[in-house]
Amino acid sequence: MIARLLVLSLGAFVWQVTEILPIGLLTDIAHGLNVSEAQVGMLVTGYAWLVALTAIPLTILTSGMDRRFLVALLLALVGAVNLLSAMVPSYTLMALLRIVLALGHGVFWSIISGLAVRLAPELPIARATAIAFTGVAVAFAGGIPLASAIGHWIGWRAAFSLSGVLGVVVLAAALVLLPPLPSAKRHIDIRHLIRQPVLRYIALLTACAVTAHFTAYTYVVPLLQTLAHAPSAQIPLMLLVFGGAGILGNWVGGRLPFSAGRTVGFSLIGLVASFGLLVLSAQFNAVAWVDLTLWGMVSALMNLGLQSYALELAPSQHEAASSFCVTGFNAGIGTGALVGGMVLSGGGAIAVMVCGGVLACVAWVVLQKKPQRQTASSS
């Protein structure tokens, strides 16, 4: 059972590293493909918006496929795209590969929570989800920094090659360890899903919470340099602390004795507190280390809490609920990056933290507006 969940966790690791990798290698890829850094940045922000637009319809489209086959197909996709990305001669081809990858991204994250629960029915939802999502926390703690370091040392193409090989390895593990997971084909009307208040609520809550987080997190490096006066050489270690705290937060989140909704609420409160601590670090630089520990734990709790809360709210529609959560998550990434960038350029670092705190409060208000739990089975 645990081995099967670890396959999902390793798959999550590969997908998360692949999504964020262009950020860590922004300058290297720009120089290698003779384009601007802003164009390379679009490989991430455009990717997020495309995932937000396609997660729900593509999850519905693949609803009748055997889940073992679908997981294998998605792992083959991420492995192949990474390997091809290592060989592209132009930005246009790289962008096309990212578009293809984004189409699979939303489906993978939409099915992973439901599969974790299905593979380990005797575990609480939060714990099964936490094991599957450990790969996300490990990706932020070590995978992304390591891949970025390899890209700087050997070349960005080597980093993509390594990610591709890892994707193929996880594919092999999935084919060996995952059992057949048939999914009965049903007629699913996307308009019917969109009309359901609980699914709209899941997307809205997720988008609000993630927007608050990414308003600041997208610009964490300049914020640390401006507010905490962190030297450039210290930044990688500080981000490692953030990622390590995320692993701890993910472990704790799977063992909390209360509901996922309450976990989301505490994570939003913690997010506001972490923003306040970063502002305080302008006066007491050492506080930044405490802040990154808290912020890393909070971000992992929020991610896990939102996914688990979606499953709790729609117990008979796990994949539909997860797809709405994925849509909200990626819309939040894109919106947060946009809002944070505008506020940073117009008002400075403290304004970004204030804006993020206000948005977290908005998300907390949305959290209190929970609709009636969905009882009908539609997916």
C-alpha positions, 0 to 999 in steps of 0.5 A: 500500500505504502509503496503504491502511494510512494509511486504517486509521490514520486510522480508528484515530485517529477511534475512539480520540479518540471513545472518550476524548473524554468524559474531556477534556470531563467537566465540560462535558458534565455541565453541558450535560446537567444530570447529575453528572460520575460519570454522564458518567464511566460513558460511558467505563467502561461503554463499556469493559466493553460492548466487552469483553463484545461484541468476540468474539461480534460479530467472529464474527457479522461474520466472513463480511462483506467487510472493505472493506464492514465497515470502511466500515460501522464508519467510517460508524457512528463518524461518525454517532454523533459527529454525533448526539452533538453534537445530543442533548438528554439524557443518556439519548440520549447513553448510548444512542448510546455503547452503539451505538458500543461494539458497533462498537468491538470489531469495528473493533479486532478486524479492524484488525491482521489487515487491516493484515497482509493489505494489506501482506503483504510487511511484517513483522507488527509494522511493518504493525501499527505503521503502522495503530496510528500513529493511536492514538499521534497521537490521544493526542498531539494529537487528544484534547488538541485536541478537548478544547481545542475543546470548552472554547473553542467547546463540547463539541458542536463537538468531537463535530461535528468528530470526526463530520466527520472520520469521514465524511472517512475513510469516503470515503477508505476507499471510494476506496482500499481494495480488495475484501476478501472473507471466506469465511463459515464456521461458527465456534463461540464455545465452540470458540474459548474452549476454545483455550488460546492465545486464553484466554492472549491475553485474560488476558495483555492484561487483566493488562498493561492493568490494570497500566497503567490502574491509574495512567494513569486517574489520571495528572493527580492523580498528577502533582499529588500526587507531582511537585507539577505545577501545573495549568497545566503538566499539558496540556504534560506530557500532550503530552510523554506523547503525543509519546513514544507516537508515537516508541514506536510507530515504534520498536516497528515496527522492533525486531529481536526478537519481539512477545513480547519487546517485551511483556516489555520494555514491562512492565519499562519500566512498572515503571521509569516507576512508580518514576520517578514516585514519585522525582519527589516528591523531584526534580520534574524527573524527572517529565518523564523519566518521562512520556517513558519512560511514553509510549513504554512504553505505545505499545510495550505496545499494539503488542506485545500486538496483534502478539503475538496475531497471532504466537501465532495466525497462522491466526486473526488476527481471533479472536486480535485479538478476544480481545486487544480483550476483554482490553484493555477489561476491563483498562481497566475493571479498572484504573480501578476498582482504581486508584480504590479504591487512590488513595482508600484508600492515596494516590498512592504506593500506586497506583504500588506496586499498578501495579508489582505488577500489571505483575509479575503480567503478566510472570509470565503472559507466561512461561506461553505455551501451544503456538502454535495451528496449526489454522485456525478463523477 
